[in-house]
Amino acid sequence: MTLELCGSWDHPGPCRWPHETSATWSERHSKVRVVFVADAEDEMHVRALIDRALVNGKCVGPDGKLSQWEVTEHAAGVLSEREAAWSARIAGAEGAK
């Protein structure tokens, strides 16, 4: 996600579209969740970047290790209370600039 949304693992300044990526594992299966903050006019573009990162099926991490996966399904979800608070905080900080 970071490579698609930011262009690199390390970049100066804040992310153009702040995001938080998490994964939960059950044996060899993972559920990845990406929460992002974007203006309404950027939302569909950001979703397309996330989709592209998912369907690509591989990524070389900052440690040089290749990770590979197969997407079986993906969909937009509902923010948890913690995620909603995080996104509101980030959106407020972005708007203050």
C-alpha positions as CSV (number, residue, x, y, z in Angstrom):
1,M,0.0,0.0,0.0
2,T,2.7,2.4,0.9
3,L,4.5,2.1,-2.4
4,E,1.2,2.7,-4.4
5,L,0.0,5.5,-2.2
6,C,3.3,7.3,-1.4
7,G,5.6,6.2,-4.3
8,S,8.3,5.0,-1.9
9,W,8.9,3.5,1.5
10,D,10.6,6.6,2.7
11,H,9.5,10.0,1.6
12,P,9.9,13.5,2.9
13,G,7.0,15.1,4.7
14,P,3.6,13.6,5.4
15,C,1.8,11.1,3.1
16,R,-0.3,12.7,0.4
17,W,-3.1,10.2,1.5
18,P,-2.4,9.2,5.1
19,H,-3.1,5.5,5.6
20,E,-2.8,2.8,8.1
21,T,-2.4,-0.8,6.9
22,S,-2.9,-3.8,9.2
23,A,-3.1,-7.6,8.7
24,T,-4.5,-10.5,10.7
25,W,-3.3,-14.0,10.0
26,S,-4.9,-17.4,10.3
27,E,-2.3,-20.1,9.2
28,R,-1.4,-19.0,5.6
29,H,-4.4,-16.7,5.1
30,S,-4.3,-13.0,5.8
31,K,-6.9,-10.3,6.0
32,V,-5.5,-6.9,5.1
33,R,-7.2,-3.7,6.1
34,V,-6.3,-0.3,4.8
35,V,-7.7,2.9,6.3
36,F,-6.9,6.1,4.4
37,V,-7.8,9.8,4.5
38,A,-8.4,11.5,1.2
39,D,-10.5,14.3,-0.1
40,A,-13.8,13.2,-1.7
41,E,-12.5,14.0,-5.2
42,D,-9.4,11.7,-4.5
43,E,-11.3,8.8,-2.9
44,M,-11.9,6.7,-6.0
45,H,-8.3,7.3,-7.2
46,V,-7.0,6.1,-3.8
47,R,-9.3,3.1,-3.9
48,A,-8.0,2.3,-7.4
49,L,-4.4,2.5,-6.2
50,I,-5.2,0.1,-3.3
51,D,-6.9,-2.3,-5.7
52,R,-3.8,-2.2,-7.9
53,A,-1.5,-2.9,-5.0
54,L,-3.7,-5.9,-4.0
55,V,-4.1,-7.5,-7.4
56,N,-0.4,-7.0,-8.2
57,G,0.2,-10.0,-5.9
58,K,3.8,-9.2,-5.0
59,C,5.9,-6.6,-3.4
60,V,9.6,-6.2,-2.4
61,G,9.6,-4.7,1.1
62,P,12.0,-2.2,2.6
63,D,14.0,-5.2,3.9
64,G,14.5,-6.5,0.4
65,K,12.2,-9.5,1.0
66,L,9.7,-10.5,-1.7
67,S,6.2,-11.1,-0.5
68,Q,3.6,-12.7,-2.7
69,W,-0.1,-13.3,-2.3
70,E,-3.4,-14.0,-4.1
71,V,-6.4,-11.9,-3.5
72,T,-9.6,-13.9,-3.1
73,E,-11.9,-11.0,-2.4
74,H,-11.9,-7.3,-1.4
75,A,-14.4,-4.7,-0.5
76,A,-14.8,-1.4,1.4
77,G,-15.6,-1.8,5.0
78,V,-17.0,0.3,7.9
79,L,-14.6,2.2,10.2
80,S,-14.2,1.1,13.8
81,E,-14.4,3.7,16.5
82,R,-10.6,3.8,16.7
83,E,-10.3,4.1,12.9
84,A,-12.9,6.9,12.8
85,A,-11.1,8.8,15.6
86,W,-7.7,8.3,13.8
87,S,-9.1,9.5,10.4
88,A,-10.8,12.5,12.0
89,R,-7.6,13.5,13.8
90,I,-5.6,13.2,10.6
91,A,-8.1,15.0,8.5
92,G,-8.2,17.8,11.1
93,A,-4.4,18.0,11.1
94,E,-4.4,18.1,7.3
95,G,-7.0,20.8,7.2
96,A,-5.0,22.9,9.6
97,K,-2.1,23.2,7.2
